[in-house]
Amino acid sequence: MANRYTDNSVSLSASELYCERDDRVLFERLNLTVKNGDLLQLAGPNGAGKTTLLRLLVGLNRDFDGDLLWHGEPLTQVFADYASQRLYLGHLAALKRALTPLENLRWLVSPWMSTESASVITDDDLWQALEDVELGGYEETPCNQLSAGQQRRVGLSRLAIVPAPLWILDEPFTALDVAGVAWLEARIQQHVARNGAVIITSHHALQNIPSLKRLDLGELALGGGLL
Amino acid sequence: MSLVMATIKRDLLLAGRNPGEWLNPLMFFLMVVAMFPLAVDPDPEFLSRIAGGVIWVGALLATLLSLDALYKADVEDGTLEQWLASGESLYMLALAKALVHWLCSGLPLTLMAPVLGLMMALPDDAYIGMLLSLAVGTPILSLLGSVGAALTAGVRSGGLLLSLLILPMYVPVLIFAASAVYHAGLGMAYNGQIGFLGAMLALSVCLTPFASAAALKLNLSR
């Protein structure tokens, strides 16, 4: 269990990234690498381009200059492999409010349902994952009757079941209560300790993770860089 | 592939939870056709001549009514983002969305049409022709319409824009389908029209998902 992710090596690198929005340069000459055991926090003031960079790394946005490489190959060419190895939790939760957490979760993890290399995700796993995020008893309640924080937790419950070594999380601490924040911090620590990799945008100060790297996009505009 | 199946299942489940969304267009269809005999000459001979056309115009407008919502919620709640992030083929997903749309609009419209045929004094010979034309024609409406829905998904009030984009493309379907019903009513051969509709269906199954996929990508590349 401790080495759950050792076979799944992570190697995502970006070189000389350049991106502009509305005639404003968000970042240029941006270099970064993410490998197993890394935790990369993207920081910076609002509007600095954190989410833009994140969406770029996810592969949602292809409007940029520079190279994005997954194991040394361009992201667009190995996208299916990359997609199965990384879990993206966006700003939007992709929840259907008329459906229950269980039904939503079943859809959210469906891309990983058929990969025969990974262990098959059963319904028991889904129930257990919802139990873990303290949604026990709400599995069959429509999401529109849940609070914002609880809806957030439905999305976060994926972290426990999806067998992807690279997590890309966009502001995951939003709307969580104190216990939820503690749970998520522990979850991220555990993932990094198990040789997974995490890229996160958050204003939240992450603690107790020795391998934490911070990329400050606000300073980057002044000509800095990382690694 | 599993994401495609999961999406079909989830969307059908959603349709089951919110029956209003697909029942509304059906009610609209029913009301439009039911009002016609009241407003025009109720003489059965006159009605039987216009029945096919009225039923087809009603079905077409009802489909248009239900198209606006096809991708809107998916764009707003981040479902589309997850699709794109999954690396799954958007072609298959667009096809799946069109299939679900047809199951919730075209199929019930087709099943309801014989009842409306009775109201409109449709000639007995024309029932098979009408059912055939609807069964082959409504999937074309769903497929063509899904392209427009994908293009306007990010627009706040895209309903009007959607109609403007899609209606011209619906015209050929309407002409061939209504003519099939009319000729069936006269006891003439209508396999030419159905054949033409079939060709249009084959083409739109192959080609429209490409257009939908491209339009969906546009929505997200902001």
Interface residues (C-beta under 8 A of the other chain):
Chain A: V58 G59 L60 N61 R62 D63 F79 A80 Y82 A83 S84 Y88 G90 H91 L92 A93 A94 L95 K96 A98 L99 E103 R106 W107 L108 S110 P111 M113 S114 P142
Chain B: M1 S2 L3 M5 A6 T7 K9 R10 L13 L14 R17 N18 A73 E76 D77 G78 T79 E81 Q82 L84 A85 S86 G87 E88 L220 S221
